[in-house]
Amino acid sequence: MNTVQPIRDLGKLLEIKRRLKRKNPRDYLLFTLGINTALRVSDLLSLKVKDVTNPDGSVKTFLTLREKKTGKDRRIKLNESSKEAIEFYISSVNPEPSSWLFVSPRTGKPLTRVHAWRLINEWAREVGITDRIGTHTLRKTWGYQARKTGVPLELIQAKLGHSSPAVTKRYIGITADEIEDVEDSVNL
C-alpha cells in the first residue's frame, strides 16, 4: 500500500479552498470539513445534513458520530471554518435535513470513496501539488498543519486516535528537511 501525503503548503491549501468555494459548495464543504475535523473519508461521506444542523437549521457546535473503522463514538467540535463552510453549503443548496451531506447529483446517493479520491486528486493537481494524494490526505493535512502551528504531538495523537507518538510522527510525515531546519535553528 502506498502512503499518501498531507498538504504541507498552506498557500496551496488555501487556494484549493478559494477555488472550491467559487466552483462547488459541496466540494468546498467536503474539503473544508476533511481538513478541519480530521475524520476519515468513510465517516465524512456517511454524514447527513441533520448531523451538522439543528432542527431550526442553525449549524451545530459539535458533531457526534460512531466511527466506521473503530466503532468508537466521537464528539468533534466544529471550528469556525467548518461552520462557515456548512452555512455556505446550506444557503447555496438548501438541502433537506434527511439528505446526504455529500450527495452525488447523478445517483442521489452519497459520494463513493473512489469519487472522493478523484476529486481530491483533481483539486491538488489544479494547484500544482505533485505528491501522492488520496482521501486520507485530508486527515493527514489536519495533523501536519496542527503540528506546524505548535500543537503538542500528544494532542494530535489523541485527536487522530493513534496508539503511540511514533505512529503519529510517521502519519503526519515529518521530513528530513524539517529535521534539518530544526537543527539549523537550535544554535546553543
Sequence and secondary structure as in RCSB ss.txt:
>XXXX:A:sequence
MNTVQPIRDLGKLLEIKRRLKRKNPRDYLLFTLGINTALRVSDLLSLKVKDVTNPDGSVKTFLTLREKKTGKDRR
IKLNESSKEAIEFYISSVNPEPSSWLFVSPRTGKPLTRVHAWRLINEWAREVGITDRIGTHTLRKTWGYQARKTG
VPLELIQAKLGHSSPAVTKRYIGITADEIEDVEDSVNL
>XXXX:A:secstr
         HHHHHHHHHHHHHH HHHHHHHHHHHHH   HHHHHT BHHHHB TTS B SEEEEE TTT  EEE
EE  HHHHHHHHHHHHHH   TTSBTTB TTTSSB  HHHHHHHHHHHHHHTT  S   THHHHHHHHHHHHHTT
  HHHHHHHHT SSHHHHHHHHT  HHHHHHHHHH   
